[in-house]
């Protein structure tokens, strides 16, 4: 679990989980490239850049912006050892037969297309360097359909299937590809939305970040294509 002299790219870095993931890797000695759409969000969250912390502004739905952002990380650190696909979102919806294209596209854009654009830009760099780790965030709910969650569950299920596919494609390139399946994450937004729930049973961002760090470490070098449930306290 030593990431000294390694570079970790974190998408969705200004969000609750992104902050926890960045903190976990920073504590383990990594250089951190923090992706967000707005630089002011990164500055508000992290303060100033430093030698081990780089702010990168990119719209993850724009492949050209993502590719340019990854190039800037390479220019700074010369390598990307770990890609953490943290960017994503949740939205309840109408029944499937009433789901509008805009809602369907939003879920697939924020949960699957952001991942696709990131790996397109990063994987060739990892192959050239001789290896790497990719960890994405799917969802425990993606394992089974539920009423009002068609687009969300389908988009997060796509993350699982993409993870399995990339693991099969990249294993011989020394690239491990895995994902985590959290239940409800304990965030201020979720507490506000569900005031009667017991957040003590939810998944703490730091706990989920610890699992992500493990999957990105040499300790998980034998793990390929796993979808790891992270379901909070029993």
Secondary structure per residue as TSV (DSSP state, phi and psi in degrees):
chain	resnum	aa	ss	phi	psi
A	1	X	-	360.0	33.7
A	2	X	-	-106.7	119.1
A	3	X	-	-110.9	21.8
A	4	X	T	-58.4	136.1
A	5	X	T	66.3	16.5
A	6	X	-	-112.7	154.1
A	7	X	E	-115.3	129.2
A	8	X	E	-116.4	125.4
A	9	X	E	-100.9	127.1
A	10	X	E	-121.2	115.7
A	11	X	S	-85.6	160.0
A	12	X	S	61.1	36.1
A	13	X	T	-69.4	-20.9
A	14	X	T	-87.3	-8.0
A	15	X	S	-78.2	174.1
A	16	X	H	-60.0	-48.1
A	17	X	H	-72.1	-37.9
A	18	X	H	-56.9	-41.8
A	19	X	H	-63.5	-42.1
A	20	X	H	-66.4	-39.7
A	21	X	H	-65.8	-44.9
A	22	X	H	-60.1	-42.6
A	23	X	H	-63.4	-40.9
A	24	X	H	-62.9	-45.8
A	25	X	H	-71.7	-35.3
A	26	X	H	-61.8	-41.5
A	27	X	H	-64.2	-27.9
A	28	X	T	-89.4	6.2
A	29	X	T	95.5	8.7
A	30	X	-	-80.3	156.8
A	31	X	E	-80.8	137.2
A	32	X	E	-119.3	124.6
A	33	X	E	-103.6	115.7
A	34	X	E	-104.8	116.6
A	35	X	E	-98.5	133.6
A	36	X	E	-156.8	163.5
A	37	X	S	-72.1	-29.0
A	38	X	-	-126.9	129.1
A	39	X	H	-64.0	-35.3
A	40	X	H	-63.1	-30.5
A	41	X	H	-66.2	-40.4
A	42	X	H	-67.1	-42.3
A	43	X	H	-65.6	-38.8
A	44	X	H	-66.6	-34.1
A	45	X	H	-81.8	-40.6
A	46	X	H	-114.4	-8.9
A	47	X	-	84.2	-133.7
A	48	X	S	-96.7	158.3
A	49	X	-	-67.3	160.2
A	50	X	B	-149.2	-170.8
A	51	X	T	-61.4	-28.8
A	52	X	T	-107.3	6.8
A	53	X	E	-137.9	115.1
A	54	X	E	-115.6	131.8
A	55	X	E	-93.0	132.1
A	56	X	E	-131.0	123.7
A	57	X	E	-99.7	125.3
A	58	X	-	-161.3	143.8
A	59	X	-	-87.7	112.6
A	60	X	T	-65.9	-10.2
A	61	X	T	-91.0	1.0
A	62	X	-	-115.2	105.9
A	63	X	H	-59.3	-38.5
A	64	X	H	-63.7	-41.9
A	65	X	H	-64.4	-41.4
A	66	X	H	-64.6	-44.4
A	67	X	H	-62.3	-40.9
A	68	X	H	-66.2	-38.7
A	69	X	H	-65.1	-42.3
A	70	X	H	-63.6	-38.3
A	71	X	H	-61.0	-36.7
A	72	X	H	-69.0	-33.4
A	73	X	H	-65.9	-43.1
A	74	X	H	-62.8	-38.3
A	75	X	H	-63.8	-32.9
A	76	X	H	-82.4	-48.1
A	77	X	H	-113.1	-10.7
A	78	X	S	70.6	3.2
A	79	X	-	-163.4	154.4
A	80	X	-	-131.0	109.6
A	81	X	-	-90.5	-31.0
A	82	X	E	-136.6	133.8
A	83	X	E	-114.9	120.3
A	84	X	E	-108.4	109.3
A	85	X	E	-87.0	89.6
A	86	X	-	-97.4	-28.5
A	87	X	-	-56.5	137.7
A	88	X	-	173.6	-176.8
A	89	X	-	-164.3	166.7
A	90	X	-	-130.0	142.0
A	91	X	-	-155.8	123.1
A	92	X	-	-66.0	158.8
A	93	X	-	-145.8	-176.8
A	94	X	-	-77.0	169.2
A	95	X	-	-54.2	153.6
A	96	X	G	-52.6	-42.4
A	97	X	G	-71.7	-10.8
A	98	X	G	-110.1	0.6
A	99	X	-	-70.4	123.7
A	100	X	-	-75.2	154.7
A	101	X	H	-58.6	-35.3
A	102	X	H	-63.0	-40.5
A	103	X	H	-69.7	-42.3
A	104	X	H	-60.6	-48.0
A	105	X	H	-64.8	-38.3
A	106	X	H	-60.0	-47.6
A	107	X	H	-63.7	-43.5
A	108	X	H	-72.1	-33.1
A	109	X	I	-63.6	-52.9
A	110	X	I	-72.5	-30.0
A	111	X	I	-100.3	-34.2
A	112	X	I	-110.0	-43.8
A	113	X	I	-68.6	-34.2
A	114	X	H	-60.6	-41.8
A	115	X	H	-62.5	-46.9
A	116	X	H	-57.5	-46.4
A	117	X	H	-65.1	-36.9
A	118	X	H	-67.0	-46.2
A	119	X	H	-70.5	-31.4
A	120	X	H	-58.6	-38.4
A	121	X	H	-81.6	-32.4
A	122	X	H	-93.7	-40.9
A	123	X	H	-56.2	-44.7
A	124	X	H	-57.6	-33.2
A	125	X	H	-67.7	-41.1
A	126	X	H	-66.0	-42.1
A	127	X	H	-60.2	-45.0
A	128	X	H	-63.2	-31.7
A	129	X	H	-84.9	-11.2
A	130	X	T	97.8	9.0
A	131	X	-	153.7	177.9
A	132	X	E	168.5	-177.5
A	133	X	E	-133.0	139.1
A	134	X	E	-127.9	126.1
A	135	X	E	-128.6	126.8
A	136	X	E	-119.0	162.2
A	137	X	E	-107.6	110.5
A	138	X	-	-97.5	-134.1
A	139	X	-	-162.2	143.6
A	140	X	G	-58.7	-35.4
A	141	X	G	-68.8	-13.1
A	142	X	G	-75.2	-8.0
A	143	X	G	-80.7	-14.7
A	144	X	S	-155.7	138.9
A	145	X	-	-67.8	152.1
A	146	X	-	-146.7	149.6
A	147	X	T	-58.1	135.1
A	148	X	T	78.8	4.3
A	149	X	-	-127.1	23.7
A	150	X	H	-57.5	-54.3
A	151	X	H	-67.2	-41.1
A	152	X	H	-63.7	-51.3
A	153	X	H	-61.8	-39.7
A	154	X	H	-65.9	-41.0
A	155	X	H	-68.6	-38.5
A	156	X	H	-75.2	-29.9
A	157	X	H	-64.0	-35.2
A	158	X	H	-60.9	-36.0
A	159	X	H	-61.9	-42.1
A	160	X	H	-63.7	-47.2
A	161	X	H	-65.3	-38.7
A	162	X	H	-64.6	-38.5
A	163	X	H	-61.0	-48.4
A	164	X	H	-62.1	-41.5
A	165	X	H	-66.0	-47.2
A	166	X	H	-64.0	-36.3
A	167	X	H	-60.0	-42.5
A	168	X	H	-67.0	-36.5
A	169	X	H	-76.9	-31.4
A	170	X	H	-108.7	-5.1
A	171	X	G	-54.6	-45.1
A	172	X	G	-72.5	-9.0
A	173	X	G	-94.3	9.1
A	174	X	T	65.9	32.9
A	175	X	E	-116.5	120.8
A	176	X	E	-91.3	131.7
A	177	X	E	-126.4	119.5
A	178	X	E	-143.0	170.3
A	179	X	E	-144.5	162.7
A	180	X	E	-113.0	151.6
A	181	X	E	-122.6	81.8
A	182	X	E	-77.8	154.3
A	183	X	S	-87.9	-146.0
A	184	X	S	-66.9	129.1
A	185	X	E	-91.9	137.8
A	186	X	E	-77.1	94.4
A	187	X	-	-125.6	159.2
A	188	X	H	-57.1	-36.8
A	189	X	H	-66.0	-42.5
A	190	X	H	-69.3	-34.5
A	191	X	H	-65.2	-39.0
A	192	X	H	-69.0	-36.7
A	193	X	H	-75.1	-26.4
A	194	X	T	-130.4	67.1
A	195	X	T	-64.6	-20.6
A	196	X	T	-92.9	-4.6
A	197	X	S	-80.2	164.7
A	198	X	-	-101.1	99.1
A	199	X	G	-66.2	-14.6
A	200	X	G	-63.1	-21.0
A	201	X	G	-94.5	-2.5
A	202	X	S	-83.5	-178.8
A	203	X	E	-94.5	118.4
A	204	X	E	-70.1	135.8
A	205	X	H	-53.2	-39.0
A	206	X	H	-64.8	-35.6
A	207	X	H	-68.4	-41.4
A	208	X	H	-66.2	-39.4
A	209	X	H	-61.4	-36.5
A	210	X	H	-64.3	-37.9
A	211	X	H	-67.9	-41.0
A	212	X	H	-61.4	-43.9
A	213	X	H	-62.0	-40.8
A	214	X	H	-60.0	-47.3
A	215	X	H	-63.9	-23.0
A	216	X	T	-90.5	-1.8
A	217	X	S	-95.9	168.2
A	218	X	G	-65.2	-22.9
A	219	X	G	-63.1	-22.6
A	220	X	G	-105.3	24.1
A	221	X	T	-63.6	-20.6
A	222	X	T	-94.2	5.7
A	223	X	-	-102.5	121.2
A	224	X	-	-135.4	128.2
A	225	X	S	72.4	21.9
A	226	X	-	-83.4	145.6
A	227	X	E	-118.2	100.5
A	228	X	E	-93.8	115.1
A	229	X	E	-66.7	134.4
A	230	X	E	-130.2	99.2
A	231	X	-	-114.6	14.2
A	232	X	-	81.2	-166.7
A	233	X	-	-75.3	150.4
A	234	X	-	-83.4	360.0
